Amino acid sequence: MVRDEILKRRDGIAKTPILDRIASMKESLKAAGDEAQQLRHLPAWASKIMAEQGLYRFALPLELGGENLRAREQIEIVEAVSAIDGSVGWCTQISSEINALIIRRMEPALAKRIFDDWDALVCSGHGPANGPSPGRHANHEGDGWRINYQGSFASGCHNATWNFLMGAMTVDDSTGQPAQSSFMFPLGEFDIIDTWDTAGMRGSGSHDVRMTDRYVPPENLLPFRSLGPSELWNNPTYRNPTHAIYNKAAVALGVCRGALDSFIELAQMKTPWGASSMLKDQAQVQYRIGEAQAKLLAARTFVLDTQDRLEDHLGPLPSKGGRLDPEWPVYWPALLACAHAAQSCREIVDMLNNTAGTTGSRMDSPLERQLRDAHQAANHALISWKHYEDLGKTFVGHPPPARYAELTRA
């Protein structure tokens, strides 16, 4: 579907397993994370080398120059980058995720136009605007729409080539209801509003994006339910309603793995003030390392196993005997696993930071940043602690919350 040059480039990098590519980039990704803390977004040079190694395309289908990976492999990739740096991992997950989500019901001609660019990266700001904004207005104009909109949490927007806006987030002034289309804005048609000044995931660049009096022609429109399950692409990932959820859990798992590695390294070097032995020789510390390993591996296994089960359950396309949507008994464990992973990882990193003592609070300690990032990941609405209650209700006879059902139809 895309140019032969794109496919050949994909085939070339795919000769090296993607986890090996990430390992070879470790020092560059660490440097990118450090610089991103100052910039409050991923530096352009880092995004470029990440794109060169396919870190934004691995979830795309083969026909669009991707590697067509399923959930388990995607999680392993995001986890590996996040263990190096949380913000860089966040940019990896959000860009690969949105790139894959938008093609679910996109016209092939538009998909080809976007992904004929090897460096294609789609951002999306859908949260409430921070500060003054032009509102959430969409007005029909000929066969297209005129948009005035500002949304927050557009992670990776500084390096994006396109911005995606779901029609459900807008208001059609003629009806008072959401616009019955979704929208793609190429670079130059959206502005970045500097609003991301956080502690956790500080380098993710999750600023606001604004479209002021922008016309969207018909060739840049998507269906209203633009993220609904695909009936075009065979990979069950494109029908998996937890795609945007397991990616966030993967970041939390990676940050936690990185923190555990940081703590183990510290334990082999540090003798605490007033103590007669190194951390590694103290029974309490050994206990906490064992506990942390067990909790992390249990959380990770829960996520991976439920995603395998969910995507096996979906199977091939419905036209070939598979399912368009998952049944609830297969769906809810995957939701619960992702929330559990984020909350468990936050608790583990808290424990490790506490065990490290004052060292864990110093700005030059990786544990300090990992603590902030673990908390920020666990705060995300898709994997927050609130899902324990929302899912817990269903175990005592209440119906699933409407938004869970909507995820299968979005």
C-alpha positions in Angstrom: 0.0 0.0 0.0 2.9 2.4 0.8 5.9 3.0 -1.4 8.4 0.2 -1.9 11.1 2.3 -0.3 9.1 2.3 3.0 8.7 -1.5 2.8 12.3 -2.1 2.0 13.4 0.2 4.9 11.1 -1.8 7.3 12.5 -5.1 6.0 16.0 -3.8 6.6 15.6 -2.8 10.2 13.5 -5.9 11.0 16.5 -8.1 10.3 17.5 -7.1 13.9 15.0 -8.0 16.6 13.5 -4.8 17.9 14.5 -5.5 21.5 18.1 -5.7 20.3 17.7 -2.4 18.5 16.5 -0.8 21.7 19.4 -2.3 23.7 21.9 -0.8 21.1 20.2 2.6 21.6 20.3 2.6 25.4 22.9 5.4 25.9 21.2 7.6 23.3 17.8 7.0 24.9 19.2 7.8 28.4 20.6 11.1 27.0 17.3 11.8 25.4 15.5 11.3 28.7 17.9 13.7 30.5 17.5 16.4 27.9 13.7 15.9 27.8 13.5 16.7 31.5 14.9 20.2 30.7 12.9 20.8 27.5 9.7 19.2 28.9 9.4 17.3 25.6 11.4 14.7 23.7 14.2 16.4 21.7 13.9 16.3 17.9 17.2 14.4 17.5 15.9 11.6 19.8 12.6 11.3 18.0 14.4 11.0 14.7 16.6 8.1 15.8 13.6 6.4 17.4 11.7 6.7 14.1 14.7 5.4 12.2 14.6 2.2 14.3 10.9 1.7 13.9 9.8 2.7 17.4 6.7 4.5 16.1 5.8 1.9 13.4 6.0 -1.5 15.0 2.2 -1.7 15.7 1.3 -0.8 12.1 0.3 -3.6 9.6 2.9 -4.8 7.1 1.1 -3.1 4.2 1.8 0.3 5.8 5.5 -0.4 6.5 5.0 -1.7 10.1 5.9 -4.9 11.8 2.3 -6.0 12.6 3.1 -6.9 16.2 0.5 -8.2 18.7 -0.1 -6.9 22.2 2.5 -9.0 24.0 5.3 -7.9 21.7 4.2 -4.3 21.9 4.2 -4.4 25.7 7.7 -5.9 25.8 9.0 -3.0 23.5 7.4 -0.2 25.5 8.5 -1.8 28.8 12.1 -2.0 27.5 12.3 1.6 26.6 10.5 2.7 29.8 13.1 0.9 31.9 15.7 3.2 30.3 13.6 6.3 30.8 9.9 6.8 31.6 9.3 9.8 29.4 11.0 8.3 26.4 8.9 5.1 27.0 5.8 7.2 27.2 6.6 8.8 23.8 7.2 5.4 22.4 3.9 4.0 23.5 1.7 7.0 22.7 3.1 7.4 19.2 3.1 3.8 18.2 -0.4 3.4 19.8 -2.0 6.4 18.1 -0.4 5.6 14.7 -2.0 2.1 14.9 -5.4 3.2 16.4 -6.2 5.8 13.7 -6.0 3.3 10.9 -8.7 1.1 12.2 -11.5 2.7 10.1 -9.4 5.1 8.1 -9.8 5.2 4.3 -6.8 3.4 2.7 -5.9 6.5 0.6 -5.4 8.7 3.7 -3.5 5.9 5.5 -1.1 5.7 2.6 -0.7 9.5 2.5 0.2 9.6 6.2 2.5 6.6 6.4 4.3 7.1 3.1 6.4 9.3 5.4 8.7 7.1 7.4 8.8 9.6 10.2 5.0 9.8 10.5 4.0 10.4 14.1 0.4 11.3 15.1 -0.4 13.1 18.3 -3.8 13.7 19.9 -4.9 16.2 22.6 -8.3 15.2 24.0 -8.2 16.4 27.6 -9.7 19.6 28.9 -8.0 22.7 27.7 -5.6 24.4 30.1 -6.3 28.1 30.2 -8.1 30.2 27.4 -9.0 28.3 24.3 -11.2 28.7 21.2 -13.6 26.1 22.6 -14.7 22.8 21.0 -16.5 24.0 18.0 -17.1 22.1 14.7 -19.1 23.6 11.8 -20.0 22.1 8.5 -18.4 23.9 5.6 -19.1 22.3 2.2 -18.0 18.7 2.3 -15.6 19.5 5.2 -15.6 21.1 8.6 -14.3 24.3 10.2 -12.7 23.5 13.6 -11.9 25.7 16.6 -10.6 23.4 19.4 -8.0 23.1 22.1 -7.2 19.8 23.9 -4.6 18.7 26.5 -2.3 15.7 27.0 -1.0 15.7 23.4 2.1 13.7 24.3 4.8 13.8 21.6 3.3 16.8 19.9 6.6 18.6 19.3 7.7 15.9 16.9 4.3 15.1 15.4 3.5 15.2 11.7 -0.2 15.0 12.2 -2.8 15.6 14.9 -5.9 13.5 15.4 -9.2 14.8 16.9 -12.1 12.5 17.7 -15.5 14.0 16.7 -16.9 12.9 20.1 -14.8 15.7 21.7 -16.4 18.5 19.7 -19.7 20.3 19.5 -21.5 20.8 16.2 -22.9 24.3 16.7 -25.8 23.6 14.4 -27.1 20.7 16.5 -25.5 21.0 19.9 -24.2 17.4 19.5 -20.8 16.1 18.7 -19.7 16.5 15.1 -20.4 13.3 13.2 -16.8 13.0 11.9 -13.3 12.7 13.2 -10.4 14.8 11.9 -6.8 14.7 10.9 -4.7 17.9 10.9 -1.3 17.9 9.1 1.8 19.6 10.5 1.2 23.4 10.2 -2.5 23.1 10.9 -2.2 22.7 14.7 -0.4 24.8 17.3 1.3 23.7 20.5 0.3 25.6 23.6 2.9 25.3 26.4 1.0 23.8 29.3 2.9 20.7 30.4 4.9 21.5 33.6 4.8 18.4 35.7 7.1 16.4 37.9 6.3 12.9 36.6 6.7 12.1 32.9 8.1 15.6 32.7 9.8 14.9 29.3 6.7 13.5 27.5 5.7 16.8 26.0 2.1 16.3 26.8 1.1 19.9 26.1 -2.1 21.3 24.7 -2.7 21.5 20.9 -4.9 24.1 19.4 -6.7 24.4 16.0 -8.0 27.9 15.4 -10.4 28.4 12.5 -8.9 25.4 10.7 -10.7 23.9 7.7 -10.6 20.0 7.4 -11.2 18.9 3.8 -13.2 15.7 3.2 -10.1 13.7 2.3 -8.8 14.3 5.9 -11.9 13.1 7.6 -12.4 9.8 9.6 -15.7 8.2 10.7 -17.2 9.5 13.9 -16.4 6.1 15.6 -12.9 6.3 14.3 -11.3 3.9 16.8 -13.9 1.2 16.6 -12.8 -2.4 15.9 -11.3 -2.8 12.4 -12.9 -5.0 9.8 -10.0 -4.4 7.4 -6.8 -5.4 9.2 -6.5 -9.1 10.3 -4.3 -8.6 13.4 -6.6 -8.8 16.5 -4.7 -5.8 18.0 -6.9 -3.6 15.7 -10.0 -5.0 17.4 -8.5 -5.1 20.9 -10.4 -2.5 23.0 -7.6 -2.3 25.5 -4.8 -1.2 23.1 -4.5 2.3 24.6 -4.7 0.7 28.1 -2.1 -2.0 27.9 0.4 0.5 26.5 0.1 2.6 29.7 0.5 -0.5 31.8 3.7 -1.3 29.9 5.2 2.0 30.7 4.5 1.4 34.4 6.1 -2.0 34.2 9.1 -0.6 32.5 9.6 2.2 35.0 9.3 -0.3 37.8 11.9 -2.6 36.2 14.2 0.3 35.8 13.8 1.3 39.4 14.5 -2.2 40.7 17.6 -2.4 38.6 18.7 1.1 39.9 18.1 -0.1 43.5 20.0 -3.3 43.0 23.0 -1.3 41.7 22.8 1.1 44.6 22.6 -1.8 47.1 25.9 -3.1 45.9 27.6 0.3 46.4 26.0 2.0 49.4 26.7 1.7 53.1 24.0 3.8 54.9 25.1 6.5 57.3 25.3 4.9 60.8 25.3 1.3 59.5 28.2 -1.2 59.6 27.2 -3.1 56.4 26.3 -2.4 52.8 22.7 -2.4 51.8 23.2 -5.7 49.9 24.2 -7.4 53.1 21.2 -6.3 55.1 18.4 -8.9 55.5 15.7 -6.3 55.4 17.0 -5.1 52.0 17.3 -8.6 50.7 13.7 -9.2 51.7 12.5 -6.1 49.9 14.3 -7.0 46.7 12.7 -10.4 46.7 9.3 -9.0 47.4 9.7 -6.4 44.7 10.7 -9.0 42.1 7.8 -11.2 43.0 5.2 -8.4 42.8 6.6 -7.0 39.5 6.8 -10.4 37.8 3.2 -11.2 39.0 1.8 -8.0 37.7 3.7 -8.4 34.4 2.5 -11.9 33.9 -1.1 -10.9 34.7 -1.0 -8.3 31.9 0.7 -10.5 29.3 -1.5 -13.5 29.9 -4.8 -11.6 29.8 -3.7 -9.9 26.6 -2.8 -13.2 25.0 -6.1 -14.6 26.0 -8.0 -11.6 24.7 -6.4 -11.5 21.3 -6.6 -15.2 20.9 -10.3 -14.9 21.7 -10.8 -12.2 19.1 -9.0 -14.4 16.5 -9.1 -13.5 12.8 -11.4 -11.1 11.2 -15.2 -11.8 11.6 -15.3 -12.5 7.9 -12.9 -15.4 8.6 -14.6 -16.7 11.7 -13.2 -14.4 14.4 -14.9 -11.8 16.6 -15.4 -8.1 16.3 -15.7 -7.5 20.0 -14.6 -9.5 23.0 -17.0 -11.2 25.5 -17.1 -9.6 28.9 -15.6 -12.6 30.8 -12.5 -12.3 28.6 -12.4 -8.5 28.5 -12.6 -7.5 32.2 -9.5 -9.5 33.3 -7.4 -7.5 30.8 -8.8 -4.2 32.1 -8.1 -5.3 35.7 -4.6 -6.5 34.9 -3.6 -3.1 33.5 -4.9 -1.1 36.4 -3.3 -3.6 38.8 0.1 -3.3 37.1 0.1 0.5 37.3 -0.9 0.5 41.0 1.4 -2.3 41.9 4.4 -0.7 40.2 3.7 2.6 42.0 3.8 0.7 45.3 6.9 -1.2 44.4 8.8 1.9 43.4 7.6 3.7 46.6 9.0 0.8 48.6 12.4 0.8 46.8 12.8 4.6 47.1 12.0 4.4 50.8 14.5 1.6 51.3 17.2 3.6 49.5 17.0 6.4 52.1 18.0 9.9 51.3 19.9 8.7 48.2 16.5 8.1 46.5 15.5 11.7 47.0 18.6 13.2 45.3 18.1 14.8 41.9 21.1 12.9 40.5 19.6 9.5 41.5 17.6 7.6 38.9 15.3 6.5 41.7 14.1 10.0 42.1 12.9 10.3 38.5 11.5 6.8 38.5 9.5 7.6 41.6 7.9 10.6 39.9 7.3 8.7 36.7 5.7 5.7 38.5 3.2 7.9 40.2 2.4 9.8 37.0 1.8 6.6 35.1 -0.5 5.3 37.8 -2.5 8.5 37.7 -3.5 8.1 34.1 -7.3 7.7 33.8 -7.1 4.5 31.8 -5.2 2.6 34.5 -6.0 4.6 37.7 -7.0 3.1 41.1 -10.6 3.9 40.3 -10.9 0.8 38.1 -10.7 -1.4 41.1 -14.1 0.0 42.2 -15.6 0.2 38.7 -14.7 -3.5 38.0 -15.4 -4.6 41.6 -19.0 -3.5 41.2 -19.5 -6.0 38.4 -18.4 -8.9 40.7 -21.5 -8.3 42.9 -24.0 -8.0 40.1 -23.9 -4.5 38.9 -23.6 -4.0 35.1 -20.2 -2.9 33.6 -19.8 0.9 33.4 -21.0 2.3 30.1 -17.5 3.5 29.2 -16.2 0.0 29.2 -18.8 -1.0 26.7 -18.0 2.1 24.7 -14.4 1.1 24.4 -15.5 -1.8 22.2 -17.4 0.5 19.9 -15.4 3.8 20.1 
